Amino acid sequence: MLELTLSSLLNTMSADFCAIIEEEKDVVKSALIAFSMANQQYGPENVRKIISQSNHIQIKTLAVSSVISKCPNQL
């Protein structure tokens, strides 16, 4: 199994986020649904581990750049 990285987690979430926000039109709801889908895909322990090992600047930077690259009109 490939090691989960923050980048792969956020890339997975951003693809789902972009698809969901087209229907929901709500950023928070779309982000939470995308997070729950990633949690289901990678397992809660892996997701928690990656998030807890990352600092807030890494998370913000990678999350925004990932969403901008997948659906630039959503931010």
C-alpha positions, 0 to 999 in steps of 0.5 A, a space after each residue: 500500500 502506498 504511504 498516504 501523504 498530505 498532498 495525495 490526501 488533499 488532491 483526492 479531496 479537492 477532486 471530490 470537493 470540486 464535483 460536490 460544490 457544483 451541486 451543493 454550492 456550499 463550501 463548508 458542506 462540500 469540504 466536509 463531504 469530501 473529507 468524509 469520502 477521503 476518510 472512508 477511502 484512506 481510513 480514519 487512522 491514516 487521515 488523522 496521522 497525516 493531518 496531525 503531522 502537518 502544520 497549518 501552513 502546509 495544509 492551507 497552502 496545499 489545499 488552496 493550490 490543489 483546489 485552484 488547479 482542479 476547479 479554479 472558479 470555486 475559490 
